[in-house]
Amino acid sequence: MRHLLDVDDLAKYLKLQKQTIYNWLNQRKITGIKLGGVWRFDKKEIDKWLQSKSLKMRKTE
């Protein structure tokens, strides 16, 4: 079963402001789905995204 996070949960998980999450959605840096007017994010997909960003940063060092 998928573990879905809302914007508040994702902001806490990533230790960011909620506005940053909305900005990233607008800039298409992250993806989510809107259910009942509320953005939801698959935690596994967020973890994959974080891992890919981490790998890219290591390659540039």
Buried (B, 14 or more C-beta within 10 A) or exposed (E): EEEBBBBEBBBEBBEEEEEBBEEBBEEEEBEBEEEEEEBBBBBEBBEEBEEEEEEEEEEEE
